Amino acid sequence: MSRSSIFNFESFEGFAPRVPWTLLAVVAVIAAVELAARLTPNDALMPPNSSWGQVRFVETAVIAPASAPRIVVLGSSRMRDAVAPRVLEKALGLPEGAVVNAALGGGRLFDALLVYERNRAVLKQAKVLIVGLDDWHFSLGAHPLGTLYELEAPMADRLALPEPPRNLYALDGVFQLRVKMPIAGARLARALSGRPERALWTLDAHGRLRNSEDRLEPERDRAADARQLAALHYLNFRQSKLLTGHLERLVALAKADGLEVILIDPPNSSWYRRVVGENYEQACQAYKGLAQETAVKLGVPSYRYEAPEDCGLTDADFRDYGHLTPAGAERFTGFLAGKWKDSGYDK
């Protein structure tokens, strides 16, 4: 056979493909770091001032001491600020610790579900679960799903998301480096510098979770604050039934534990409502429609307070677009207590 024949394989004699050792080494390092990130508990890896640190603070400072809870509050920072546990306990004649406000700053409904699942042994002793709703809770728009979702959402949940952001969250479900490493790296850098970790979370005299970075907005900034937050919540507004599913799972768990569930959408300032009405009314109506549809489907009462005066408040009770001052929280909590005095929540 001629050496030039196409069937002649002698030209391959001595062929030795190069092993890409550099590439394999890089892959091995990434795999080792990913494995280490997964094996290291979030409690050890995540700094106290992270979203996970907030959950741990709530669990240790709010939920764990509540040996006999009666009313549990979950939701975002608006519910965190709006319901003052010590005020509600006094109004209803309940012992201290009977009202557990475990709402989280930036809390999504997935976060509320996570808190309930992790602390079910304590929280299921309550009689009532109050879940706060926000107009961005059912939307996949500009407001992010958050670090807790990135870390803890099951893969089936991630894959059920529309694209975007399905691919990104599915990738995070396989490789957690993108989420964990920047946070862990910042914590390591702080530790090496010798700078102490600042205490971000605390409880005020009324038992409300506080963030040390919270501040009162100057009067001149309130209109700008309202425009900024309305845009964050409603630009690229895109509702998803997957997000209502988190609420459905939470309500199902609470009902299985014998709790009565109430949905509350607390008021925002008139500045915010005015901006929403002028610029995003169609999206807002879509949110209200889905919230009411979901409440009917779940068979739970739902209360939406459109304006401050609907519950005895004024704009002076708000420190920004929708968070109440301590005095505003006392008034709103008193308003709720007045509605609930004859409901048996104090038994």
C-alpha positions as CSV (number, residue, x, y, z in Angstrom):
1,M,0.0,0.0,0.0
2,S,1.3,3.4,-0.9
3,R,2.3,5.7,1.9
4,S,0.2,8.3,0.3
5,S,-2.9,6.2,0.5
6,I,-5.7,7.6,2.5
7,F,-5.9,4.3,4.3
8,N,-2.3,4.4,5.4
9,F,-2.1,5.2,9.2
10,E,1.7,5.1,9.4
11,S,1.7,8.9,9.5
12,F,0.1,8.7,13.0
13,E,3.0,6.7,14.4
14,G,4.5,8.5,17.4
15,F,1.5,10.9,17.7
16,A,1.2,11.9,21.3
17,P,-1.5,14.6,22.0
18,R,-0.5,17.1,24.7
19,V,-2.3,16.9,28.0
20,P,-3.7,20.3,28.9
21,W,-2.3,20.3,32.4
22,T,-2.8,24.0,33.0
23,L,-6.5,23.8,32.1
24,L,-6.9,20.7,34.3
25,A,-5.2,22.4,37.2
26,V,-7.5,25.4,36.9
27,V,-10.6,23.2,36.8
28,A,-9.3,21.3,39.8
29,V,-8.8,24.5,41.8
30,I,-12.3,25.7,40.9
31,A,-13.8,22.4,41.8
32,A,-12.0,22.3,45.1
33,V,-13.1,25.9,46.0
34,E,-16.7,25.1,45.0
35,L,-16.6,22.0,47.1
36,A,-15.3,24.0,50.1
37,A,-17.9,26.6,49.6
38,R,-20.7,24.0,49.6
39,L,-19.3,22.1,52.6
40,T,-18.8,25.2,54.7
41,P,-22.1,26.1,56.6
42,N,-23.6,29.4,55.7
43,D,-23.5,30.3,59.3
44,A,-19.7,30.1,59.3
45,L,-19.1,31.6,55.8
46,M,-21.6,34.5,55.7
47,P,-20.8,37.6,57.7
48,P,-23.2,39.0,60.3
49,N,-24.1,42.0,58.1
50,S,-25.3,39.8,55.2
51,S,-28.8,38.7,54.4
52,W,-27.9,35.3,56.0
53,G,-26.6,37.1,59.0
54,Q,-29.9,38.9,59.3
55,V,-31.7,35.6,59.3
56,R,-29.4,34.2,62.0
57,F,-29.9,37.3,64.2
58,V,-33.7,37.0,63.9
59,E,-33.5,33.3,64.8
60,T,-31.3,33.8,67.8
61,A,-32.6,37.2,69.1
62,V,-36.3,37.0,68.2
63,I,-37.5,33.5,67.5
64,A,-35.5,31.4,69.9
65,P,-36.5,33.3,73.1
66,A,-40.2,33.0,72.1
67,S,-41.2,30.0,74.1
68,A,-44.9,30.4,73.6
69,P,-45.6,32.6,70.5
70,R,-49.2,33.6,69.7
71,I,-48.7,35.9,66.7
72,V,-46.0,35.6,64.1
73,V,-45.2,38.3,61.5
74,L,-43.3,37.6,58.3
75,G,-42.6,39.8,55.3
76,S,-40.3,42.6,54.3
77,S,-38.8,45.7,56.1
78,R,-42.2,47.4,55.8
79,M,-43.8,44.8,58.1
80,R,-40.6,44.7,60.2
81,D,-41.0,48.4,60.9
82,A,-44.8,48.6,61.0
83,V,-45.6,46.0,63.7
84,A,-44.1,46.7,67.2
85,P,-44.3,43.4,69.2
86,R,-44.2,44.9,72.7
87,V,-46.9,47.4,71.8
88,L,-49.2,44.7,70.3
89,E,-48.6,42.4,73.3
90,K,-49.6,45.2,75.7
91,A,-52.7,46.1,73.7
92,L,-53.9,42.5,73.6
93,G,-52.8,41.6,77.1
94,L,-50.3,39.1,76.0
95,P,-47.0,38.2,77.7
96,E,-43.7,39.5,76.4
97,G,-42.5,37.2,73.6
98,A,-45.9,36.3,72.4
99,V,-45.6,38.4,69.3
100,V,-42.7,37.4,67.0
101,N,-41.9,39.9,64.3
102,A,-39.5,37.9,62.1
103,A,-39.9,40.1,59.0
104,L,-36.7,40.8,57.1
105,G,-35.2,43.8,55.4
106,G,-35.5,43.2,51.7
107,G,-37.5,40.0,52.5
108,R,-39.1,38.2,49.6
109,L,-41.9,35.6,50.1
110,F,-39.3,32.9,49.5
111,D,-37.4,34.4,52.5
112,A,-40.5,34.3,54.7
113,L,-41.0,30.6,53.7
114,L,-37.4,29.8,54.5
115,V,-37.6,31.4,57.9
116,Y,-40.8,29.5,58.7
117,E,-39.4,26.2,57.5
118,R,-36.1,26.6,59.5
119,N,-38.0,27.6,62.7
120,R,-41.2,25.6,62.3
121,A,-40.8,23.8,65.7
122,V,-41.2,27.2,67.4
123,L,-43.4,29.1,65.0
124,K,-46.0,26.4,64.6
125,Q,-47.0,27.0,68.3
126,A,-48.6,30.3,67.3
127,K,-52.3,30.9,66.6
128,V,-51.9,33.5,63.8
129,L,-49.4,34.1,61.0
130,I,-49.5,37.6,59.5
131,V,-47.7,37.8,56.1
132,G,-46.9,41.3,54.7
133,L,-47.2,41.8,51.0
134,D,-45.4,44.3,48.8
135,D,-46.1,45.4,45.3
136,W,-42.8,43.9,44.1
137,H,-43.3,40.5,45.8
138,F,-44.8,38.8,42.7
139,S,-42.5,40.5,40.2
140,L,-39.3,39.4,38.5
141,G,-38.5,43.0,37.6
142,A,-35.6,45.2,38.8
143,H,-36.0,44.2,42.4
144,P,-33.7,41.2,42.9
145,L,-34.8,37.8,44.2
146,G,-32.1,38.1,46.7
147,T,-29.2,36.3,48.3
148,L,-31.3,33.9,50.3
149,Y,-33.0,32.7,47.0
150,E,-29.6,32.4,45.3
151,L,-28.3,30.2,48.2
152,E,-31.3,28.1,49.2
153,A,-33.8,27.8,46.3
154,P,-34.3,24.2,45.2
155,M,-33.3,23.4,41.6
156,A,-36.8,22.7,40.6
157,D,-37.8,26.2,41.6
158,R,-34.9,27.7,39.7
159,L,-35.7,25.8,36.5
160,A,-39.4,26.8,36.7
161,L,-38.4,30.5,36.4
162,P,-38.8,32.2,33.0
163,E,-35.7,33.2,31.1
164,P,-34.3,35.6,32.2
165,P,-33.4,35.0,35.1
166,R,-33.7,31.2,34.9
167,N,-30.3,30.3,33.5
168,L,-28.4,32.5,36.0
169,Y,-30.2,31.1,39.0
170,A,-29.9,27.5,37.7
171,L,-26.2,28.1,37.3
172,D,-26.1,29.4,40.9
173,G,-27.8,26.2,42.0
174,V,-24.9,24.1,40.5
175,F,-22.0,26.5,41.3
176,Q,-22.3,28.7,44.4
177,L,-19.0,30.4,43.9
178,R,-20.6,33.5,42.2
179,V,-22.7,34.2,45.3
180,K,-20.6,33.0,48.2
181,M,-17.0,34.0,47.2
182,P,-17.4,37.8,47.0
183,I,-19.1,37.8,50.4
184,A,-16.6,35.4,52.0
185,G,-13.7,37.2,50.4
186,A,-14.8,40.5,51.9
187,R,-15.2,38.9,55.3
188,L,-11.7,37.4,55.0
189,A,-10.2,40.7,54.0
190,R,-11.8,42.4,57.0
191,A,-10.5,39.7,59.3
192,L,-6.9,40.0,57.9
193,S,-7.1,43.8,58.3
194,G,-8.0,43.4,62.0
195,R,-11.0,45.6,61.6
196,P,-13.9,44.5,63.8
197,E,-17.2,43.4,62.1
198,R,-19.7,46.1,62.7
199,A,-22.9,45.2,64.6
200,L,-25.6,45.8,61.9
201,W,-28.6,44.3,63.5
202,T,-30.3,45.1,66.8
203,L,-33.7,45.3,68.5
204,D,-35.4,48.5,69.6
205,A,-37.4,49.0,72.8
206,H,-40.5,47.8,71.0
207,G,-38.9,44.6,69.8
208,R,-38.6,45.6,66.2
209,L,-35.5,44.5,64.2
210,R,-33.4,47.5,63.4
211,N,-30.6,48.1,60.9
212,S,-27.9,50.5,62.2
213,E,-27.7,52.0,58.7
214,D,-31.4,53.0,58.7
215,R,-31.8,56.8,58.8
216,L,-34.6,59.4,58.6
217,E,-34.9,60.9,55.2
218,P,-34.7,64.7,55.0
219,E,-37.9,66.3,54.0
220,R,-36.4,67.5,50.7
221,D,-35.4,64.0,49.7
222,R,-38.8,62.3,50.1
223,A,-40.1,63.0,46.6
224,A,-36.8,61.7,45.1
225,D,-37.0,58.7,47.3
226,A,-40.5,57.9,46.2
227,R,-39.5,58.2,42.5
228,Q,-36.5,56.0,43.0
229,L,-38.3,53.2,44.8
230,A,-41.4,53.3,42.5
231,A,-39.0,52.9,39.6
232,L,-37.2,50.0,41.3
233,H,-40.4,48.2,42.0
234,Y,-42.2,48.8,38.7
235,L,-39.7,49.3,35.9
236,N,-39.5,46.1,34.0
237,F,-42.5,44.9,36.1
238,R,-43.0,41.2,35.2
239,Q,-45.2,39.1,37.5
240,S,-44.7,35.4,37.9
241,K,-47.0,32.8,39.3
242,L,-43.9,31.0,40.5
243,L,-43.5,33.7,43.1
244,T,-47.1,33.4,44.3
245,G,-46.2,29.7,44.7
246,H,-43.8,30.7,47.6
247,L,-46.8,32.3,49.4
248,E,-48.9,29.2,48.7
249,R,-46.3,26.9,50.2
250,L,-46.0,29.1,53.3
251,V,-49.8,29.3,53.8
252,A,-50.1,25.5,53.3
253,L,-47.4,24.8,56.0
254,A,-49.0,27.3,58.4
255,K,-52.5,25.9,57.9
256,A,-51.2,22.3,58.4
257,D,-49.8,23.5,61.7
258,G,-53.2,24.9,62.7
259,L,-52.4,28.6,62.3
260,E,-54.8,31.2,60.9
261,V,-53.2,33.2,58.1
262,I,-53.8,36.9,57.4
263,L,-52.3,38.8,54.5
264,I,-51.6,42.5,55.0
265,D,-50.3,45.1,52.6
266,P,-49.4,48.1,54.8
267,P,-49.7,51.6,53.6
268,N,-46.9,53.6,51.8
269,S,-46.5,57.3,52.0
270,S,-48.6,59.5,49.9
271,W,-45.5,60.6,48.0
272,Y,-44.9,57.0,46.8
273,R,-48.6,56.4,46.0
274,R,-48.7,59.6,44.0
275,V,-45.7,58.6,41.9
276,V,-47.1,55.1,41.3
277,G,-50.5,56.4,40.4
278,E,-49.1,58.9,37.9
279,N,-46.5,56.5,36.3
280,Y,-47.2,52.9,37.0
281,E,-51.0,52.6,37.6
282,Q,-51.5,49.7,35.2
283,A,-48.8,47.6,36.8
284,C,-50.0,48.4,40.3
285,Q,-53.5,47.3,39.3
286,A,-52.1,44.1,38.0
287,Y,-50.3,43.5,41.3
288,K,-53.5,44.1,43.3
289,G,-55.4,41.8,41.0
290,L,-52.9,38.9,41.5
291,A,-52.7,39.5,45.2
292,Q,-56.5,39.3,45.6
293,E,-56.7,36.3,43.3
294,T,-54.1,34.5,45.3
295,A,-55.8,35.3,48.6
296,V,-59.1,34.0,47.3
297,K,-57.4,30.8,46.0
298,L,-55.8,30.3,49.4
299,G,-58.9,31.1,51.3
300,V,-57.3,33.6,53.6
301,P,-58.3,37.2,54.5
302,S,-56.3,40.0,52.8
303,Y,-56.2,43.6,53.9
304,R,-54.6,46.3,51.7
305,Y,-54.3,49.8,53.1
306,E,-53.9,52.2,50.2
307,A,-53.3,55.4,52.0
308,P,-51.9,56.4,55.5
309,E,-55.2,57.7,56.6
310,D,-56.8,54.3,56.0
311,C,-55.2,53.2,59.3
312,G,-54.9,56.4,61.3
313,L,-51.5,57.5,59.9
314,T,-50.1,60.6,58.2
315,D,-47.1,61.1,56.1
316,A,-45.3,62.4,59.2
317,D,-45.3,58.8,60.4
318,F,-43.0,57.7,57.5
319,R,-39.3,58.0,57.5
320,D,-39.2,57.4,53.7
321,Y,-41.4,56.0,50.9
322,G,-42.9,53.2,53.0
323,H,-41.1,52.6,56.3
324,L,-42.7,53.8,59.5
325,T,-41.0,55.7,62.3
326,P,-41.2,54.4,65.9
327,A,-44.2,56.7,66.5
328,G,-45.8,55.5,63.3
329,A,-45.3,51.9,64.2
330,E,-47.0,52.5,67.6
331,R,-50.0,54.0,65.8
332,F,-50.3,51.3,63.2
333,T,-49.8,48.5,65.7
334,G,-52.5,50.1,67.9
335,F,-54.8,50.2,64.8
336,L,-54.3,46.5,64.2
337,A,-54.8,45.7,67.9
338,G,-58.1,47.6,67.8
339,K,-59.2,45.4,64.9
340,W,-58.1,42.2,66.6
341,K,-59.3,42.7,70.2
342,D,-62.4,40.6,69.7
343,S,-60.7,38.0,67.4
344,G,-59.3,35.7,70.1
345,Y,-55.7,36.2,69.3
346,D,-55.0,36.9,72.9
347,K,-56.1,33.5,74.1
